[in-house]
Amino acid sequence: MPRSVLFVTGTRADFGKLEPLAIATRDAGFDSAFFATGMHMLERYGLTKLEVHRTPGVQVHEFLNQRPGDPQDMILAKTVIGFSDFVKEHAPDLVVIHGDRVEALACALVCATNYIRCAHIEGGEVSGTIDEIYRHCNSKLASQHFVSSDDAARRVMTLGEPAQNIHAIGSPELDFHAGASGVSLAEVQERYDLPFDDYGICVFHPVTSEAATMGAQADALFDALDQSGRNFVVIAPNNDPGSAEIFDAIAQVPKERFRVLPSMRFAHFSELMKNAKGMVGNSSAGVREAPFIGLPSLDIGTRQTNRAKSPSVFFADASETDAILGFLQTQWGKSYPRHDAFGGGSAAERFIAVLNAPDFWESSLQKTFHDLAD
């Protein structure tokens, strides 16, 4: 029987990173499957479990782990219980988690306590808010690490993880952006009813440690975007605390210049980015995918603090209207050279090379702390 690899996905963002790896494991002869939970299951956020189900040859197991308004600790607890039941029945050989979300943390906990081999994608990175805490916790709970850069590898080693279990493969979502999206801009415009060719993209998520001020931040940001007179495609925020206030601010923007979408298919979003004039917000796409594509982006606030730097990424607080308007005036439509500090589009190939090595499956699941001097 082929070894089974289970990918945990809770958001449209981590699915875009995990899908290339899932397809590669499928093509390499592994039994590949998704455990779909979190935002994927919620209609307000686009019911993106449907996108997960479109991955051919990869099984999908669904688990509803929350109701609207559930706090993160309750979501954590529900996911631990549900995933514990799941792995006892399905016994995956490897569980792959991504990043810094609470669903990933829950599943990493289950794997650690049940001695199930667990691989963490994109550990060792720094950012703002509680996301960084979750990310480093996931690194300590996981047994293998697939990081995006040498700097990230060094940070995971600083956490006490052995160098032989850390593999720098680049960011998996760049595999997709490196090639043709498979759809045309005209197809994107038709599918999502986009009435303009000259547009920017805005994705603004809540910051959990700043939930009390997210309404004011969102009001200030969208007021500045409105003042600019530019057209924008706005992708709805994720479901962290503070999202309701962001939705309220989005509801006030003029519909003739702002097209608001709960979510997009990944191929269509890639093509949308490749033809955009600029990007604004606090999504990781603005500091990771946008520089790779060469799209100028303005990172707002603290959510991606210290996450990445490149010549095409600029910074401002939501209240800095002049800085936001200045970016939209001076950077709109510019094109930058591709920034490949986080990989060049071969992460899936490198991932499979590691999984195909016999010593990967023979490494001990009894974790010990490795000092850097070791």
C-alpha positions in Angstrom: 0.0 0.0 0.0 1.3 3.5 -0.8 2.1 5.8 2.2 -0.7 8.2 3.0 -0.1 12.0 3.2 -2.8 14.2 4.8 -2.8 17.9 4.2 -4.6 20.1 6.8 -6.2 23.2 5.3 -8.4 25.7 7.1 -8.2 28.8 4.8 -8.1 29.7 1.1 -4.6 31.1 1.8 -3.0 27.9 3.1 -4.8 25.9 0.4 -3.0 27.8 -2.2 0.3 26.8 -0.6 -0.6 23.2 0.1 -2.3 22.4 -3.2 0.9 22.2 -5.3 2.4 19.8 -2.7 -0.8 17.6 -2.6 -0.8 17.3 -6.4 2.9 16.4 -6.4 2.4 13.7 -3.7 -0.5 12.3 -5.8 1.7 12.2 -8.9 4.5 10.6 -7.0 2.3 7.7 -6.0 1.4 8.6 -2.5 -2.2 8.4 -1.2 -2.9 12.1 -1.0 -5.8 13.7 0.9 -7.0 17.0 2.5 -8.6 17.5 5.9 -10.7 20.6 5.1 -12.0 22.7 8.1 -12.0 26.2 9.4 -13.0 29.0 6.9 -13.5 26.5 4.1 -16.7 25.4 5.7 -18.3 28.8 6.2 -20.6 30.3 3.6 -19.8 33.9 4.5 -16.2 33.3 3.4 -17.0 31.7 0.1 -17.6 28.1 1.2 -14.1 27.4 -0.3 -14.3 23.7 0.6 -15.7 23.5 -2.9 -12.3 24.6 -4.3 -10.6 21.9 -2.3 -12.9 19.3 -3.7 -11.8 20.4 -7.3 -8.3 18.9 -6.8 -8.4 15.8 -9.0 -7.3 12.5 -7.5 -7.0 13.9 -4.0 -9.5 12.8 -1.3 -11.2 15.4 0.8 -12.4 14.9 4.4 -14.6 17.7 5.8 -14.8 18.8 9.5 -16.9 21.7 10.7 -14.9 23.1 13.7 -16.6 26.4 14.4 -19.7 28.5 14.3 -19.6 32.2 13.5 -18.3 34.1 16.5 -16.5 31.2 18.2 -13.3 32.4 20.0 -10.0 30.9 18.9 -9.6 28.8 22.0 -12.9 27.1 21.4 -12.0 26.5 17.8 -8.7 25.0 19.0 -10.5 22.7 21.4 -13.1 21.6 18.8 -10.5 20.9 16.2 -8.3 18.8 18.6 -11.3 16.6 19.4 -12.4 16.2 15.8 -8.9 15.6 14.4 -8.1 13.1 17.2 -11.1 11.1 16.2 -10.2 11.3 12.5 -6.6 10.1 12.8 -7.6 7.2 15.0 -9.8 6.0 12.2 -7.7 6.9 9.2 -4.1 6.6 10.6 -2.2 8.8 8.1 1.5 8.2 7.7 2.2 11.9 7.4 0.2 14.9 8.4 1.2 18.2 6.7 0.3 21.5 8.3 1.0 25.0 7.3 1.9 28.3 8.9 0.3 29.9 11.9 -3.4 29.2 12.0 -5.2 27.7 15.0 -6.4 24.7 13.0 -2.8 23.8 12.2 -1.9 24.2 15.9 -4.7 21.8 16.9 -3.7 19.2 14.4 0.0 19.5 15.4 -0.9 18.9 19.0 -2.8 15.7 18.1 0.1 14.5 16.0 2.6 15.1 18.8 0.6 13.4 21.5 -0.1 10.4 19.3 3.4 10.1 17.7 2.2 10.7 14.2 4.8 12.1 11.8 4.0 15.7 11.1 5.6 18.2 8.6 5.3 21.9 9.1 5.3 24.2 6.0 6.8 27.7 6.2 7.9 27.7 9.8 10.7 29.9 11.1 9.2 33.1 9.8 8.5 36.3 11.8 5.4 38.5 11.7 3.1 40.5 14.0 0.5 39.4 16.5 -0.4 36.0 17.9 0.3 34.4 14.4 4.0 34.3 15.2 3.4 32.4 18.5 1.2 29.8 16.7 3.8 29.4 14.0 6.7 28.7 16.4 4.5 26.4 18.5 3.8 24.4 15.3 7.5 24.2 14.6 8.2 22.7 18.1 5.3 20.2 17.7 6.2 19.0 14.2 8.8 16.5 13.4 9.9 17.7 10.0 10.1 21.3 8.6 9.8 22.6 5.0 10.8 26.2 5.2 10.8 29.0 2.6 14.3 30.4 3.0 17.7 29.9 4.7 16.8 32.6 7.2 13.7 30.6 8.2 15.8 27.4 8.5 18.2 29.2 10.8 15.3 30.3 13.1 13.9 26.8 13.3 17.3 25.5 14.3 17.3 28.3 17.0 14.1 26.7 18.3 16.1 23.5 18.9 15.2 21.5 15.8 17.9 19.3 14.2 19.3 20.5 10.9 18.7 17.1 9.2 14.9 17.6 9.7 14.8 21.1 8.2 14.5 21.4 4.4 14.6 24.8 2.6 12.3 24.3 -0.4 10.9 27.8 -1.0 7.2 28.9 -0.8 4.9 26.4 -2.4 2.4 28.9 -3.8 5.1 30.4 -6.0 5.1 27.2 -8.0 1.8 28.2 -9.3 2.6 31.9 -9.9 5.8 30.9 -11.7 3.8 29.6 -14.7 0.7 30.5 -16.6 -2.5 30.6 -14.5 -4.5 28.7 -17.1 -7.1 31.3 -17.4 -7.3 34.7 -19.1 -8.0 38.1 -17.5 -11.2 38.2 -19.6 -12.3 34.9 -18.1 -11.6 36.2 -14.6 -13.6 39.4 -15.4 -16.5 37.4 -16.7 -16.6 34.9 -13.8 -16.4 37.6 -11.1 -18.3 40.4 -12.9 -15.3 42.8 -12.8 -16.3 45.9 -14.7 -12.8 47.5 -15.0 -9.4 46.8 -16.5 -7.4 49.3 -14.4 -7.6 48.1 -10.8 -5.8 47.4 -7.6 -6.3 44.6 -5.1 -7.1 45.0 -1.4 -7.0 42.3 1.2 -7.3 43.5 4.8 -7.5 41.0 7.6 -8.2 41.5 11.3 -5.3 41.6 13.7 -6.3 39.5 16.8 -4.3 41.6 19.3 -5.9 44.8 17.9 -9.5 43.6 17.6 -10.8 46.7 19.5 -9.4 49.1 16.9 -10.0 47.1 13.7 -13.2 49.0 12.8 -11.3 52.4 13.0 -8.4 51.0 11.0 -10.7 49.6 8.3 -12.7 52.8 8.1 -9.5 54.8 7.7 -8.0 52.5 5.1 -11.1 52.2 2.9 -11.7 55.9 3.1 -8.2 56.5 1.7 -8.8 54.0 -1.1 -12.0 55.8 -1.9 -10.3 59.2 -1.9 -7.8 57.9 -4.4 -10.4 57.5 -7.1 -8.9 54.1 -8.1 -10.8 50.9 -8.8 -10.3 48.0 -6.4 -11.1 44.3 -6.2 -11.6 43.7 -2.4 -11.3 40.1 -1.1 -13.2 39.6 2.2 -11.1 39.3 5.4 -10.6 36.0 7.2 -12.7 35.0 10.2 -10.5 36.2 13.1 -11.9 38.4 15.8 -12.5 41.9 14.3 -13.7 40.7 10.9 -17.2 41.9 11.5 -16.0 45.5 11.8 -14.0 45.2 8.6 -17.1 43.9 6.8 -19.0 46.9 8.1 -16.3 49.3 6.6 -16.3 47.4 3.3 -20.1 47.8 3.1 -19.7 51.6 2.9 -17.4 51.7 -0.2 -19.0 52.8 -3.5 -20.0 49.7 -5.5 -19.1 51.3 -8.9 -15.4 51.3 -8.0 -15.1 48.5 -5.5 -15.9 44.9 -6.4 -16.1 42.9 -3.2 -15.7 39.1 -3.3 -15.8 36.5 -0.5 -13.1 34.5 -2.2 -11.7 33.5 -5.6 -10.4 30.4 -7.2 -6.6 30.3 -6.9 -5.9 30.3 -10.6 -8.2 33.3 -11.1 -6.6 35.1 -8.2 -3.2 34.5 -9.6 -4.2 36.0 -13.0 -5.9 38.9 -11.2 -2.6 39.7 -9.4 -0.6 39.4 -12.6 -2.7 42.1 -14.2 -3.3 44.4 -11.2 -1.8 47.9 -10.9 -1.0 47.6 -7.2 -1.9 45.8 -4.0 -2.9 47.2 -0.6 -3.6 45.5 2.8 -2.0 43.1 5.3 -2.3 39.7 3.5 0.9 37.6 3.2 0.2 37.7 -0.6 1.3 41.4 -0.5 4.7 40.6 0.9 5.3 37.2 -0.7 3.4 36.6 -3.9 3.3 40.3 -5.0 7.1 40.7 -5.0 7.6 37.5 -6.8 5.2 38.7 -9.5 6.8 42.2 -9.5 3.6 43.9 -8.3 4.0 46.9 -6.1 2.3 46.4 -2.7 1.6 48.5 0.4 1.6 46.6 3.6 -0.8 48.1 6.2 -0.2 47.9 9.9 1.4 45.2 12.1 0.1 41.9 10.8 3.1 41.2 8.6 5.7 43.0 10.7 9.2 41.9 9.7 7.8 39.1 7.5 9.6 40.1 4.3 11.3 43.0 2.6 11.8 43.7 -1.1 12.1 46.8 -3.2 8.4 46.5 -4.3 6.9 46.4 -0.8 6.1 49.7 1.0 4.7 50.2 4.5 2.1 52.4 6.2 -0.4 52.4 9.0 -4.1 52.4 8.2 -4.4 56.0 9.6 -1.6 57.4 7.3 -3.9 58.6 4.5 -1.2 60.7 2.8 1.2 57.7 2.6 -1.6 55.5 1.2 -2.5 58.1 -1.4 1.1 58.7 -2.2 1.7 55.0 -2.9 -1.4 54.8 -5.1 -0.2 57.9 -7.0 3.5 57.0 -7.5 3.5 53.2 -7.6 0.3 52.5 -9.5 1.1 50.4 -12.6 4.8 50.0 -11.9 6.5 46.7 -12.6 9.4 45.4 -10.5 11.9 42.6 -11.2 10.9 39.3 -9.8 12.0 38.9 -6.1 12.9 35.3 -5.5 14.2 35.3 -2.0 11.4 32.8 -1.1 12.0 30.4 -3.9 11.7 30.2 -7.7 8.8 27.9 -8.2 10.2 24.4 -7.5 9.0 23.8 -3.9 6.8 20.8 -4.8 9.7 19.1 -6.6 12.0 19.6 -3.6 9.2 18.4 -1.3 8.8 15.1 -3.1 12.6 14.6 -3.2 12.7 14.7 0.6 9.6 12.4 0.9 11.3 9.9 -1.5 14.4 9.6 0.7 14.2 6.5 2.9 15.7 8.3 6.0 12.7 10.7 6.0 10.4 7.9 7.1 13.0 6.4 9.5 13.7 9.6 11.5 12.7 9.3 15.2 9.5 10.8 16.4 10.9 11.2 19.9 11.9 14.8 19.9 14.9 16.2 21.8 16.3 19.7 21.9 19.3 20.3 19.7 21.6 23.2 20.7 23.0 25.2 17.8 26.5 24.0 18.7 25.4 20.4 18.0 
